[in-house]
C-alpha cells in the first residue's frame, strides 16, 4: 500500500486504487465498508472483488451491528465485481 500526504496536511491518505488492486491477488473476495461513495469512485468490476456497503443512520458500530444478519446473507450470494448496499 502507498500513502501520500493529504492536501490539507491532515496526515497520510491511503491511495485507494493501490489498496484495492492489492486485495484480489491476496485472496480477498469481499470488501465491507460504510463508504457510500466508494462504488462511484472506483471501478469495482475491474478490481475484481465484491463490495458490501453498510448504510446506517450513522457509521457507529451501534447503528451498523443490526445490519450484520443481512451482511451474512449477502456474503452467501454476492459475486466478484458487484456491489450490494445494505441499509438499516
C-alpha positions in Angstrom: 0.0 0.0 0.0 1.1 3.5 -0.7 0.3 6.6 1.3 0.6 10.2 0.3 0.3 13.5 2.2 -3.2 14.9 2.1 -3.7 18.4 0.5 -4.9 19.7 3.9 -1.9 18.2 5.7 -4.1 16.2 8.0 -1.8 13.2 7.7 -1.3 10.3 5.3 -4.1 9.3 3.0 -4.3 5.8 1.6 -4.2 5.7 -2.2 -7.4 3.8 -2.6 -6.7 2.3 -6.0 -3.5 0.9 -4.9 -5.3 -0.6 -1.9 -7.9 -2.4 -3.9 -5.5 -3.6 -6.6 -3.7 -5.5 -3.8 -6.7 -7.1 -2.3 -7.7 -9.5 -5.0 -4.4 -11.2 -5.6 -4.1 -11.7 -1.9 -7.2 -13.8 -1.8 -9.7 -11.2 -0.6 -13.1 -11.7 -2.2 -15.3 -9.2 -0.4 -14.6 -5.7 1.0 -17.1 -4.4 3.6 -17.3 -0.7 4.1 -19.5 2.2 5.3 -18.2 4.4 2.5 -21.3 5.0 0.3 -19.4 6.9 -2.3 -16.9 4.1 -2.9 -18.9 2.4 -5.7 -19.0 5.7 -7.6 -15.3 6.5 -7.1 -13.8 3.1 -8.0 -14.3 0.7 -10.9 -15.4 -2.3 -8.8 -15.8 -4.7 -11.7 -12.3 -4.0 -12.9 -10.9 -4.5 -9.4 -12.4 -8.0 -9.2 -13.7 -8.0 -5.6 -17.2 -7.7 -4.3 -18.2 -4.8 -2.1 -20.8 -4.7 0.6 -21.7 -1.1 1.6 -23.3 -0.6 5.0 -25.7 2.3 5.2 -26.8 3.1 8.7 -28.1 6.3 10.1 -24.6 6.9 11.5 -21.4 5.0 10.9 -21.2 4.0 14.6 -20.9 0.3 15.4 -24.2 0.5 17.5 -26.0 1.5 14.3 -24.3 -0.9 12.0 -24.4 -4.0 14.2 -28.1 -4.7 13.4 -27.1 -5.0 9.8 -24.9 -8.0 10.3 -27.5 -10.7 9.7 -28.1 -9.1 6.3 -24.4 -8.9 5.6 -24.1 -12.7 6.3 -26.9 -13.3 3.9 -25.3 -11.1 1.2 -21.9 -12.9 1.6 -23.5 -16.2 0.5 -24.6 -14.8 -2.8 -22.5 -11.8 -3.8 -20.4 -12.1 -6.9 -17.0 -10.6 -7.6 -17.2 -7.2 -9.3 -20.6 -6.4 -7.8 -21.8 -4.0 -5.0 -24.6 -4.7 -2.5 -25.8 -1.9 -0.3 -27.4 -2.8 3.0 -29.4 -0.1 4.6 -30.6 0.0 8.2 
